[in-house]
Amino acid sequence: MSVSGAFIQTLTMVDIATGWTECFPLVVREAALVVEALERAQNLFPWPVRGLDFDNDSAFMNDTVVSWCRSHDVEVTRSRAYKKNDQAFVEQKNGAIVRRLVGYGRFEGIDAARSLARLFAAARLHINFFQPSFKLKEKHREGAKMIKRYPATAYERVGHPDLDKASKRRLQESCCTLDPVVLLAMMREAQNELGKRVGSASWNARDNGRATEIDLVAFARELGDGWKQDEQRRYVWDKPVPHRPSMIDAAFLDPGMARRGSAPMRSTRTHPAGSHADSACK
C-alpha cells in the first residue's frame, strides 16, 4: 500500500459519560487501518466498547468496519446527514486536543505517523488522568440554591457501578505510577520532532530513531516561568484568516487613495487598565 500523496489523519474516540479520549494517527484513509485502530482502542479503554457512533464518512460506513463491529458485538450508529452537531463531543476534542497539540499543519509518511503516535501515547495519559474538562461532576441543592461542581478529570469520573473492581484497581495503580511532568516532557519532545518536519523539508528521517535524554530538572524549571511568555510552538500552523475590508478603511471608501499612496486608516480598540485584551487560549 502506497502512502505517497496522502496526508495523515487522526481518528478520535470519546466516551460521552466520562470524556475519556483516545487518538490514533492514520497514514491513509483505509478501512483496514480503522479496524486496527478500533482493536487498539478496545485494549486502551478501561471498559469494553459496547457501541460506536460514526459520522457518514466512507472510511467508517463500509463493509469492513461495520462487519467487524457486528462480529465483536459492537452496536453501530451514525449521525444524521449534514448535521455536524451530532458529533459535538468528538469535534470539541479535535479542537481542544488534536489542534492544540498538532496545529493545522499537514504531515505525511510513516515516520511522521510514528511521531504522532508517540505524541498521542503520552497525551492520552496526561489528558485522561491529569487534565480536567468542563463537564458536570456533581450537583446538590442547599435550600433554594443549586450547587454545581464541574472540574474533574476523566479518571475521576470513572465510578460507574457496572465497571468491575479489577478495572478500577488497575486504573488506580496506573495513576500512581504516572508523573505529569515526565508525560509533558515526552509530549514536548514529540512536538519538537514534528516541528523539525514542519520547519525543514530536508529533515533527515534517520534521526527519528535516536533516543534523546530528557533533563527533567531543567524542563520543570522552564515550566515555572513559561506561562508568563506566550508559548511559541513552531510546529503549529495557525488557521489562515482572510482579511476582509472594513467600511472605515479609507482605501475601501475611496480606491483612489490607495493608488495615490495614502495609508488607509485602521480601527483601534482600547482596553482599560487591568483588562485582558488577548485570550489565554490561542
ABEGO torsion letter per residue (X at the ends): XBABGBBBBBBBBBBAAAGBBBBBBBABBBAAAAAAAAAAAAAABABBBABBBBBABAAABBAAAAAAAAAAGBBBBBBBBGBAAAAAAAAAAAAAAAAAAAEABBBBEAAAAAAAAAAAAAAAAAAAAABBBBBBABBBBBEABBBBBABBBAAAABABAABBAAAAAAAAAAAAABBAAAAAAAAAAAAAAAAAAAABAABBAAAAABBBBBBAAAAAAAAAAAAABBBBBAABBBBBBBBBBBAABAAAABAAAAAAGBBBBBBBBBBBBGBBABBABX
